[in-house]
Amino acid sequence: MIRIALFIFIGSVVWLMGRIACQNAQEAQEKSTFPPMKEKGHFVQCAYCDTHIPERESIQKGNTHFCCEQHRQLYRG
């Protein structure tokens, strides 16, 4: 009877340790999957390909924004 109780106790401890390890691994993965944005800012849409990019990284021609120099050159409008 004592052996059965001992096996149940050891099994419970191993199971609990496994649950804690899995939970910690899942939390670490969630943190690495969605890193926080470095800066908040205004996003604009490329007039050529409709990609949204931060305004400070866009290339402007008048009031029109582009994601790269090639799209600025290809744009007809």
Secondary structure, 3 states (H helix, E strand, C coil): CHHHHHHHHHHHHHHHHHHHHHHHHHHHHHHHHCCCCCCCCCEEECCCCCCEEEHHHCEEECCEEECCHHHHHHCCC
